[in-house]
């Protein structure tokens, strides 16, 4: 990481601690903003957040690794999360999973080489009446079929 | 998608003056109205709401908090999504009313990360409430001030447990606390805090408008009122339905036009599996209790696959803090994989059922205490079917 990038990140985190406050309760909102903007929370970002909130970096690391929507490793700009829980499973999740893997040419848990898509499973997203369902970032897609998946992915290309 | 089969309370449009009515009466009268209605927590645990509010109200502290638990993560549940999306007023005003009743100054809506797409809409609604003086300083010209902040979750099922939710609000890992002390005494930042489900606030709003007596006409004597059910699985008309407590499973199946039903999972992954022979049982706290999830399985479904899916869910979502839940769920899932590989004796499964019963007693929070429920109930009713198919 370049020094100028580091400085920019520090300034960004300082701004976040100004808007959310520099107390411990602000940790999660700050992490969520960094995750949203940078696709992950780097070691350096964790250390800077810890310094500005006056807590140990391990506390920050512990929180980042606890929550499934926060990550220490870079992910794609678009995170595809296919619901794997019971109703979506019964409604035909497997066919959707196969389609996604083939179209994106990656397995679940992987990121495309151009860093565009990350493919993941997630647990119940509350769309059980319209399964199979998936999230792409915060957008929700329901009643999926293989052909619908292809249409959706095209829109993001 | 609206609530299907609106029966009683969510059919009422005449609830405009609920907030005004609450704020112009004494806070303890609001608490008493809720107590008399017999309202119990709609998240599934069924703790009497009036008692919770009364305990928080009588706690001495210079700050108190109201938390709306919108971390709707139970598999098969989506009623809160619809309440937040389409009945926003009921939920937020319900929170203001609760705040007034217990003497709180601030409320949080803990919205699960998966529902982030609702965030902007909800934020706009709060701004509108502030403009209309239904939120903020001196609400509706009274001496009462209250504000609501929306906080997002980040994909952790366990944060639906109230003390884990509070930990998360405080910026920690979502690990449940020892209880007691309960949040009504020692909650957010150590201050008295009530944590209620989205539906509970919406219903409380309606009770204030229409009165406890009117409300308690519906339902059974131990479970007053109605319940929103999120119904999914093998049926023609999945969706959110409002039914009075005391409705039988078979009536629910007729409502959603389910055919050839083998079993119904009531209460989500942490709930119980009800086989066909027991479809005359009723949805009520004293019989089959649920936070709203109803999942229907028809004759073609393999109950082993269903159970594997539930146990995979718990293995992933266990926070790992206490041993019975962290190890126990893995052992239960391994047993199922042994069955799948035709490498498991029935007596070993019975041992695992015993392990499940130990987990119900020994786990620290609701997650581990209820995660063996589907294992125990599906094995109780379907072990012969599961074993004879392999």
Interface residues (C-beta under 8 A of the other chain):
Chain A: X23 X24 X25 X26 X27 X28 X29 X31 X32 X35 X62 X63 X66 X67 X68 X69 X70 X84 X85 X86 X87 X89 X90 X122 X123 X124 X125 X126 X127 X128 X129 X130 X131 X135 X138 X139 X140
Chain B: X1 X72 X73 X74 X75 X76 X77 X78 X80 X81 X112 X113 X114 X115 X116 X117 X151 X152 X153 X154 X155 X156 X157 X168 X169 X170 X171 X172 X173 X174 X189 X230 X231 X232 X233 X234 X238 X239 X240 X265 X269 X295 X297 X301 X305 X306 X309 X310 X312 X313 X316 X317 X319
